[in-house]
Amino acid sequence: MTLAVREHLAAGQSITRLEALVLFGVANLPAIIKEMRDQGWVIQSRWIPYATAVRRINEHAVLQPPANLPVREIQLTEYWVNR
């Protein structure tokens, strides 16, 4: 499972903790990010709206947040490999 996350990042795609959990079954994405950084990978991060992560997840799976969840106000950390 962690290999899938590493390959996802190495392929130039970004990922959030929510995506790692739903798409790859990885509950502790920051541990993978730390390990990759320790190995010399240059990994960047920024905040994105929860809604953006849900939209990306819904390209591969179905995730329906509760109607009263403020998905545009909640922020998640997105990680990607800087090339």
PDB file as gemmi writes it, atoms N, CA and C in Angstrom:
CRYST1    1.000    1.000    1.000  90.00  90.00  90.00 P 1                      
ATOM      1  N   MET A   1       0.819  -1.194   0.000  1.00  0.00           N  
ATOM      2  CA  MET A   1       0.000   0.000   0.000  1.00  0.00           C  
ATOM      3  C   MET A   1       0.862   1.257   0.000  1.00  0.00           C  
ATOM      4  N   THR A   2       1.897   1.272   0.827  1.00  0.00           N  
ATOM      5  CA  THR A   2       2.761   2.447   0.836  1.00  0.00           C  
ATOM      6  C   THR A   2       3.508   2.571  -0.486  1.00  0.00           C  
ATOM      7  N   LEU A   3       3.794   1.438  -1.126  1.00  0.00           N  
ATOM      8  CA  LEU A   3       4.453   1.472  -2.426  1.00  0.00           C  
ATOM      9  C   LEU A   3       3.565   2.176  -3.448  1.00  0.00           C  
ATOM     10  N   ALA A   4       2.267   1.937  -3.387  1.00  0.00           N  
ATOM     11  CA  ALA A   4       1.332   2.589  -4.316  1.00  0.00           C  
ATOM     12  C   ALA A   4       1.352   4.102  -4.124  1.00  0.00           C  
ATOM     13  N   VAL A   5       1.434   4.566  -2.882  1.00  0.00           N  
ATOM     14  CA  VAL A   5       1.502   6.006  -2.617  1.00  0.00           C  
ATOM     15  C   VAL A   5       2.807   6.574  -3.152  1.00  0.00           C  
ATOM     16  N   ARG A   6       3.901   5.869  -2.921  1.00  0.00           N  
ATOM     17  CA  ARG A   6       5.207   6.330  -3.434  1.00  0.00           C  
ATOM     18  C   ARG A   6       5.185   6.422  -4.959  1.00  0.00           C  
ATOM     19  N   GLU A   7       4.628   5.418  -5.617  1.00  0.00           N  
ATOM     20  CA  GLU A   7       4.552   5.424  -7.073  1.00  0.00           C  
ATOM     21  C   GLU A   7       3.653   6.552  -7.571  1.00  0.00           C  
ATOM     22  N   HIS A   8       2.574   6.794  -6.858  1.00  0.00           N  
ATOM     23  CA  HIS A   8       1.654   7.886  -7.194  1.00  0.00           C  
ATOM     24  C   HIS A   8       2.402   9.227  -7.163  1.00  0.00           C  
ATOM     25  N   LEU A   9       3.153   9.454  -6.101  1.00  0.00           N  
ATOM     26  CA  LEU A   9       3.923  10.695  -5.976  1.00  0.00           C  
ATOM     27  C   LEU A   9       5.044  10.756  -7.011  1.00  0.00           C  
ATOM     28  N   ALA A  10       5.745   9.650  -7.209  1.00  0.00           N  
ATOM     29  CA  ALA A  10       6.855   9.620  -8.170  1.00  0.00           C  
ATOM     30  C   ALA A  10       6.371   9.875  -9.599  1.00  0.00           C  
ATOM     31  N   ALA A  11       5.109   9.538  -9.864  1.00  0.00           N  
ATOM     32  CA  ALA A  11       4.526   9.769 -11.191  1.00  0.00           C  
ATOM     33  C   ALA A  11       4.130  11.229 -11.395  1.00  0.00           C  
ATOM     34  N   GLY A  12       4.375  12.069 -10.386  1.00  0.00           N  
ATOM     35  CA  GLY A  12       4.082  13.489 -10.520  1.00  0.00           C  
ATOM     36  C   GLY A  12       2.688  13.889 -10.082  1.00  0.00           C  
ATOM     37  N   GLN A  13       1.986  12.992  -9.407  1.00  0.00           N  
ATOM     38  CA  GLN A  13       0.636  13.304  -8.951  1.00  0.00           C  
ATOM     39  C   GLN A  13       0.674  13.742  -7.491  1.00  0.00           C  
ATOM     40  N   SER A  14      -0.255  14.584  -7.116  1.00  0.00           N  
ATOM     41  CA  SER A  14      -0.335  15.049  -5.734  1.00  0.00           C  
ATOM     42  C   SER A  14      -1.292  14.160  -4.950  1.00  0.00           C  
ATOM     43  N   ILE A  15      -1.217  14.280  -3.604  1.00  0.00           N  
ATOM     44  CA  ILE A  15      -2.057  13.439  -2.755  1.00  0.00           C  
ATOM     45  C   ILE A  15      -2.291  14.125  -1.417  1.00  0.00           C  
ATOM     46  N   THR A  16      -3.455  13.869  -0.838  1.00  0.00           N  
ATOM     47  CA  THR A  16      -3.794  14.336   0.507  1.00  0.00           C  
ATOM     48  C   THR A  16      -3.969  13.110   1.396  1.00  0.00           C  
ATOM     49  N   ARG A  17      -4.073  13.343   2.706  1.00  0.00           N  
ATOM     50  CA  ARG A  17      -4.314  12.228   3.625  1.00  0.00           C  
ATOM     51  C   ARG A  17      -5.631  11.536   3.304  1.00  0.00           C  
ATOM     52  N   LEU A  18      -6.641  12.306   2.936  1.00  0.00           N  
ATOM     53  CA  LEU A  18      -7.941  11.734   2.611  1.00  0.00           C  
ATOM     54  C   LEU A  18      -7.833  10.806   1.401  1.00  0.00           C  
ATOM     55  N   GLU A  19      -7.142  11.243   0.366  1.00  0.00           N  
ATOM     56  CA  GLU A  19      -6.958  10.415  -0.826  1.00  0.00           C  
ATOM     57  C   GLU A  19      -6.133   9.173  -0.519  1.00  0.00           C  
ATOM     58  N   ALA A  20      -5.091   9.322   0.283  1.00  0.00           N  
ATOM     59  CA  ALA A  20      -4.259   8.175   0.643  1.00  0.00           C  
ATOM     60  C   ALA A  20      -5.083   7.118   1.362  1.00  0.00           C  
ATOM     61  N   LEU A  21      -5.953   7.555   2.241  1.00  0.00           N  
ATOM     62  CA  LEU A  21      -6.786   6.624   3.002  1.00  0.00           C  
ATOM     63  C   LEU A  21      -7.830   5.950   2.112  1.00  0.00           C  
ATOM     64  N   VAL A  22      -8.570   6.740   1.348  1.00  0.00           N  
ATOM     65  CA  VAL A  22      -9.666   6.195   0.545  1.00  0.00           C  
ATOM     66  C   VAL A  22      -9.153   5.373  -0.639  1.00  0.00           C  
ATOM     67  N   LEU A  23      -8.153   5.874  -1.346  1.00  0.00           N  
ATOM     68  CA  LEU A  23      -7.704   5.215  -2.576  1.00  0.00           C  
ATOM     69  C   LEU A  23      -6.672   4.119  -2.354  1.00  0.00           C  
ATOM     70  N   PHE A  24      -5.840   4.267  -1.293  1.00  0.00           N  
ATOM     71  CA  PHE A  24      -4.742   3.315  -1.099  1.00  0.00           C  
ATOM     72  C   PHE A  24      -4.769   2.602   0.244  1.00  0.00           C  
ATOM     73  N   GLY A  25      -5.684   2.970   1.126  1.00  0.00           N  
ATOM     74  CA  GLY A  25      -5.754   2.330   2.430  1.00  0.00           C  
ATOM     75  C   GLY A  25      -4.608   2.698   3.356  1.00  0.00           C  
ATOM     76  N   VAL A  26      -3.976   3.828   3.108  1.00  0.00           N  
ATOM     77  CA  VAL A  26      -2.849   4.291   3.923  1.00  0.00           C  
ATOM     78  C   VAL A  26      -3.354   5.326   4.918  1.00  0.00           C  
ATOM     79  N   ALA A  27      -3.274   4.983   6.198  1.00  0.00           N  
ATOM     80  CA  ALA A  27      -3.808   5.861   7.241  1.00  0.00           C  
ATOM     81  C   ALA A  27      -2.817   6.926   7.699  1.00  0.00           C  
ATOM     82  N   ASN A  28      -1.522   6.698   7.506  1.00  0.00           N  
ATOM     83  CA  ASN A  28      -0.530   7.630   8.029  1.00  0.00           C  
ATOM     84  C   ASN A  28       0.360   8.174   6.904  1.00  0.00           C  
ATOM     85  N   LEU A  29      -0.218   8.987   6.051  1.00  0.00           N  
ATOM     86  CA  LEU A  29       0.527   9.577   4.938  1.00  0.00           C  
ATOM     87  C   LEU A  29       1.727  10.398   5.405  1.00  0.00           C  
ATOM     88  N   PRO A  30       1.626  11.209   6.464  1.00  0.00           N  
ATOM     89  CA  PRO A  30       2.792  11.987   6.874  1.00  0.00           C  
ATOM     90  C   PRO A  30       4.027  11.131   7.195  1.00  0.00           C  
ATOM     91  N   ALA A  31       3.836   9.911   7.661  1.00  0.00           N  
ATOM     92  CA  ALA A  31       4.980   9.029   7.927  1.00  0.00           C  
ATOM     93  C   ALA A  31       5.681   8.655   6.623  1.00  0.00           C  
ATOM     94  N   ILE A  32       4.908   8.413   5.577  1.00  0.00           N  
ATOM     95  CA  ILE A  32       5.504   8.096   4.270  1.00  0.00           C  
ATOM     96  C   ILE A  32       6.229   9.314   3.720  1.00  0.00           C  
ATOM     97  N   ILE A  33       5.609  10.484   3.861  1.00  0.00           N  
ATOM     98  CA  ILE A  33       6.226  11.727   3.386  1.00  0.00           C  
ATOM     99  C   ILE A  33       7.546  11.970   4.110  1.00  0.00           C  
ATOM    100  N   LYS A  34       7.563  11.783   5.423  1.00  0.00           N  
ATOM    101  CA  LYS A  34       8.790  11.972   6.202  1.00  0.00           C  
ATOM    102  C   LYS A  34       9.875  11.000   5.752  1.00  0.00           C  
ATOM    103  N   GLU A  35       9.505   9.762   5.567  1.00  0.00           N  
ATOM    104  CA  GLU A  35      10.479   8.757   5.131  1.00  0.00           C  
ATOM    105  C   GLU A  35      11.059   9.107   3.765  1.00  0.00           C  
ATOM    106  N   MET A  36      10.193   9.545   2.846  1.00  0.00           N  
ATOM    107  CA  MET A  36      10.671   9.924   1.513  1.00  0.00           C  
ATOM    108  C   MET A  36      11.589  11.144   1.588  1.00  0.00           C  
ATOM    109  N   ARG A  37      11.239  12.120   2.418  1.00  0.00           N  
ATOM    110  CA  ARG A  37      12.101  13.296   2.585  1.00  0.00           C  
ATOM    111  C   ARG A  37      13.451  12.890   3.169  1.00  0.00           C  
ATOM    112  N   ASP A  38      13.434  11.966   4.131  1.00  0.00           N  
ATOM    113  CA  ASP A  38      14.684  11.471   4.722  1.00  0.00           C  
ATOM    114  C   ASP A  38      15.546  10.768   3.683  1.00  0.00           C  
ATOM    115  N   GLN A  39      14.922  10.198   2.663  1.00  0.00           N  
ATOM    116  CA  GLN A  39      15.634   9.510   1.587  1.00  0.00           C  
ATOM    117  C   GLN A  39      16.113  10.487   0.506  1.00  0.00           C  
ATOM    118  N   GLY A  40      15.794  11.773   0.664  1.00  0.00           N  
ATOM    119  CA  GLY A  40      16.268  12.778  -0.274  1.00  0.00           C  
ATOM    120  C   GLY A  40      15.248  13.295  -1.265  1.00  0.00           C  
ATOM    121  N   TRP A  41      14.016  12.796  -1.222  1.00  0.00           N  
ATOM    122  CA  TRP A  41      12.980  13.315  -2.107  1.00  0.00           C  
ATOM    123  C   TRP A  41      12.644  14.746  -1.691  1.00  0.00           C  
ATOM    124  N   VAL A  42      12.409  15.603  -2.667  1.00  0.00           N  
ATOM    125  CA  VAL A  42      11.983  16.973  -2.393  1.00  0.00           C  
ATOM    126  C   VAL A  42      10.469  17.004  -2.552  1.00  0.00           C  
ATOM    127  N   ILE A  43       9.782  17.052  -1.420  1.00  0.00           N  
ATOM    128  CA  ILE A  43       8.330  17.002  -1.426  1.00  0.00           C  
ATOM    129  C   ILE A  43       7.782  18.323  -0.913  1.00  0.00           C  
ATOM    130  N   GLN A  44       6.924  18.919  -1.718  1.00  0.00           N  
ATOM    131  CA  GLN A  44       6.312  20.201  -1.393  1.00  0.00           C  
ATOM    132  C   GLN A  44       4.919  19.958  -0.803  1.00  0.00           C  
ATOM    133  N   SER A  45       4.376  20.977  -0.168  1.00  0.00           N  
ATOM    134  CA  SER A  45       3.022  20.869   0.367  1.00  0.00           C  
ATOM    135  C   SER A  45       2.331  22.218   0.322  1.00  0.00           C  
ATOM    136  N   ARG A  46       1.012  22.162   0.328  1.00  0.00           N  
ATOM    137  CA  ARG A  46       0.188  23.367   0.387  1.00  0.00           C  
ATOM    138  C   ARG A  46      -1.206  22.955   0.853  1.00  0.00           C  
ATOM    139  N   TRP A  47      -1.995  23.939   1.231  1.00  0.00           N  
ATOM    140  CA  TRP A  47      -3.370  23.701   1.653  1.00  0.00           C  
ATOM    141  C   TRP A  47      -4.281  23.735   0.435  1.00  0.00           C  
ATOM    142  N   ILE A  48      -5.242  22.796   0.392  1.00  0.00           N  
ATOM    143  CA  ILE A  48      -6.273  22.816  -0.645  1.00  0.00           C  
ATOM    144  C   ILE A  48      -7.627  22.586   0.024  1.00  0.00           C  
ATOM    145  N   PRO A  49      -8.719  23.020  -0.604  1.00  0.00           N  
ATOM    146  CA  PRO A  49     -10.043  22.766  -0.025  1.00  0.00           C  
ATOM    147  C   PRO A  49     -10.378  21.273  -0.025  1.00  0.00           C  
ATOM    148  N   TYR A  50     -11.086  20.852   0.992  1.00  0.00           N  
ATOM    149  CA  TYR A  50     -11.581  19.477   1.102  1.00  0.00           C  
ATOM    150  C   TYR A  50     -12.338  19.090  -0.167  1.00  0.00           C  
ATOM    151  N   ALA A  51     -13.101  20.020  -0.710  1.00  0.00           N  
ATOM    152  CA  ALA A  51     -13.891  19.766  -1.918  1.00  0.00           C  
ATOM    153  C   ALA A  51     -13.011  19.343  -3.089  1.00  0.00           C  
ATOM    154  N   THR A  52     -11.824  19.886  -3.199  1.00  0.00           N  
ATOM    155  CA  THR A  52     -10.906  19.522  -4.279  1.00  0.00           C  
ATOM    156  C   THR A  52     -10.485  18.071  -4.146  1.00  0.00           C  
ATOM    157  N   ALA A  53     -10.158  17.650  -2.927  1.00  0.00           N  
ATOM    158  CA  ALA A  53      -9.770  16.256  -2.699  1.00  0.00           C  
ATOM    159  C   ALA A  53     -10.945  15.321  -2.990  1.00  0.00           C  
ATOM    160  N   VAL A  54     -12.148  15.700  -2.592  1.00  0.00           N  
ATOM    161  CA  VAL A  54     -13.329  14.870  -2.850  1.00  0.00           C  
ATOM    162  C   VAL A  54     -13.550  14.728  -4.353  1.00  0.00           C  
ATOM    163  N   ARG A  55     -13.396  15.816  -5.095  1.00  0.00           N  
ATOM    164  CA  ARG A  55     -13.572  15.764  -6.554  1.00  0.00           C  
ATOM    165  C   ARG A  55     -12.564  14.797  -7.178  1.00  0.00           C  
ATOM    166  N   ARG A  56     -11.308  14.858  -6.737  1.00  0.00           N  
ATOM    167  CA  ARG A  56     -10.284  13.962  -7.283  1.00  0.00           C  
ATOM    168  C   ARG A  56     -10.566  12.509  -6.903  1.00  0.00           C  
ATOM    169  N   ILE A  57     -11.001  12.274  -5.676  1.00  0.00           N  
ATOM    170  CA  ILE A  57     -11.338  10.913  -5.256  1.00  0.00           C  
ATOM    171  C   ILE A  57     -12.469  10.366  -6.107  1.00  0.00           C  
ATOM    172  N   ASN A  58     -13.451  11.208  -6.380  1.00  0.00           N  
ATOM    173  CA  ASN A  58     -14.625  10.762  -7.133  1.00  0.00           C  
ATOM    174  C   ASN A  58     -14.324  10.443  -8.594  1.00  0.00           C  
ATOM    175  N   GLU A  59     -13.095  10.669  -9.047  1.00  0.00           N  
ATOM    176  CA  GLU A  59     -12.678  10.217 -10.370  1.00  0.00           C  
ATOM    177  C   GLU A  59     -12.417   8.711 -10.369  1.00  0.00           C  
ATOM    178  N   HIS A  60     -12.199   8.132  -9.160  1.00  0.00           N  
ATOM    179  CA  HIS A  60     -11.846   6.716  -9.038  1.00  0.00           C  
ATOM    180  C   HIS A  60     -12.764   5.936  -8.098  1.00  0.00           C  
ATOM    181  N   ALA A  61     -13.439   6.614  -7.212  1.00  0.00           N  
ATOM    182  CA  ALA A  61     -14.297   5.976  -6.212  1.00  0.00           C  
ATOM    183  C   ALA A  61     -15.477   6.909  -5.949  1.00  0.00           C  
ATOM    184  N   VAL A  62     -16.311   6.542  -5.000  1.00  0.00           N  
ATOM    185  CA  VAL A  62     -17.450   7.393  -4.654  1.00  0.00           C  
ATOM    186  C   VAL A  62     -17.313   7.821  -3.202  1.00  0.00           C  
ATOM    187  N   LEU A  63     -17.211   9.105  -2.986  1.00  0.00           N  
ATOM    188  CA  LEU A  63     -17.133   9.673  -1.642  1.00  0.00           C  
ATOM    189  C   LEU A  63     -18.154  10.800  -1.564  1.00  0.00           C  
ATOM    190  N   GLN A  64     -19.114  10.648  -0.667  1.00  0.00           N  
ATOM    191  CA  GLN A  64     -20.160  11.649  -0.492  1.00  0.00           C  
ATOM    192  C   GLN A  64     -20.070  12.210   0.927  1.00  0.00           C  
ATOM    193  N   PRO A  65     -19.503  13.414   1.086  1.00  0.00           N  
ATOM    194  CA  PRO A  65     -19.442  14.010   2.420  1.00  0.00           C  
ATOM    195  C   PRO A  65     -20.844  14.370   2.910  1.00  0.00           C  
ATOM    196  N   PRO A  66     -21.042  14.476   4.213  1.00  0.00           N  
ATOM    197  CA  PRO A  66     -22.342  14.889   4.747  1.00  0.00           C  
ATOM    198  C   PRO A  66     -22.742  16.261   4.184  1.00  0.00           C  
ATOM    199  N   ALA A  67     -24.028  16.439   3.990  1.00  0.00           N  
ATOM    200  CA  ALA A  67     -24.542  17.673   3.386  1.00  0.00           C  
ATOM    201  C   ALA A  67     -24.183  18.923   4.184  1.00  0.00           C  
ATOM    202  N   ASN A  68     -24.076  18.798   5.506  1.00  0.00           N  
ATOM    203  CA  ASN A  68     -23.805  19.980   6.333  1.00  0.00           C  
ATOM    204  C   ASN A  68     -22.306  20.220   6.559  1.00  0.00           C  
ATOM    205  N   LEU A  69     -21.449  19.434   5.921  1.00  0.00           N  
ATOM    206  CA  LEU A  69     -20.004  19.622   6.071  1.00  0.00           C  
ATOM    207  C   LEU A  69     -19.545  20.768   5.174  1.00  0.00           C  
ATOM    208  N   PRO A  70     -18.860  21.764   5.716  1.00  0.00           N  
ATOM    209  CA  PRO A  70     -18.421  22.909   4.900  1.00  0.00           C  
ATOM    210  C   PRO A  70     -17.172  22.560   4.070  1.00  0.00           C  
ATOM    211  N   VAL A  71     -17.368  21.800   2.996  1.00  0.00           N  
ATOM    212  CA  VAL A  71     -16.255  21.251   2.222  1.00  0.00           C  
ATOM    213  C   VAL A  71     -15.386  22.315   1.547  1.00  0.00           C  
ATOM    214  N   ARG A  72     -15.885  23.493   1.363  1.00  0.00           N  
ATOM    215  CA  ARG A  72     -15.073  24.551   0.750  1.00  0.00           C  
ATOM    216  C   ARG A  72     -14.244  25.304   1.786  1.00  0.00           C  
ATOM    217  N   GLU A  73     -14.615  25.179   3.036  1.00  0.00           N  
ATOM    218  CA  GLU A  73     -13.903  25.878   4.115  1.00  0.00           C  
ATOM    219  C   GLU A  73     -12.843  25.000   4.779  1.00  0.00           C  
ATOM    220  N   ILE A  74     -13.049  23.687   4.803  1.00  0.00           N  
ATOM    221  CA  ILE A  74     -12.071  22.776   5.412  1.00  0.00           C  
ATOM    222  C   ILE A  74     -10.872  22.663   4.486  1.00  0.00           C  
ATOM    223  N   GLN A  75      -9.688  22.736   5.045  1.00  0.00           N  
ATOM    224  CA  GLN A  75      -8.464  22.668   4.266  1.00  0.00           C  
ATOM    225  C   GLN A  75      -7.696  21.380   4.585  1.00  0.00           C  
ATOM    226  N   LEU A  76      -7.135  20.780   3.555  1.00  0.00           N  
ATOM    227  CA  LEU A  76      -6.295  19.596   3.699  1.00  0.00           C  
ATOM    228  C   LEU A  76      -4.911  19.913   3.155  1.00  0.00           C  
ATOM    229  N   THR A  77      -3.904  19.213   3.637  1.00  0.00           N  
ATOM    230  CA  THR A  77      -2.560  19.386   3.105  1.00  0.00           C  
ATOM    231  C   THR A  77      -2.376  18.465   1.910  1.00  0.00           C  
ATOM    232  N   GLU A  78      -1.942  19.052   0.814  1.00  0.00           N  
ATOM    233  CA  GLU A  78      -1.653  18.300  -0.408  1.00  0.00           C  
ATOM    234  C   GLU A  78      -0.135  18.213  -0.550  1.00  0.00           C  
ATOM    235  N   TYR A  79       0.356  17.034  -0.886  1.00  0.00           N  
ATOM    236  CA  TYR A  79       1.795  16.818  -1.067  1.00  0.00           C  
ATOM    237  C   TYR A  79       2.072  16.433  -2.519  1.00  0.00           C  
ATOM    238  N   TRP A  80       3.244  16.830  -3.020  1.00  0.00           N  
ATOM    239  CA  TRP A  80       3.681  16.420  -4.350  1.00  0.00           C  
ATOM    240  C   TRP A  80       5.199  16.488  -4.393  1.00  0.00           C  
ATOM    241  N   VAL A  81       5.766  15.729  -5.339  1.00  0.00           N  
ATOM    242  CA  VAL A  81       7.213  15.704  -5.527  1.00  0.00           C  
ATOM    243  C   VAL A  81       7.593  16.873  -6.407  1.00  0.00           C  
ATOM    244  N   ASN A  82       8.562  17.652  -5.945  1.00  0.00           N  
ATOM    245  CA  ASN A  82       9.051  18.792  -6.723  1.00  0.00           C  
ATOM    246  C   ASN A  82      10.125  18.285  -7.676  1.00  0.00           C  
ATOM    247  N   ARG A  83       9.910  18.508  -8.935  1.00  0.00           N  
ATOM    248  CA  ARG A  83      10.879  18.025  -9.942  1.00  0.00           C  
ATOM    249  C   ARG A  83      11.834  19.097 -10.347  1.00  0.00           C  
TER     250      ARG A  83                                                      
END                                                                             
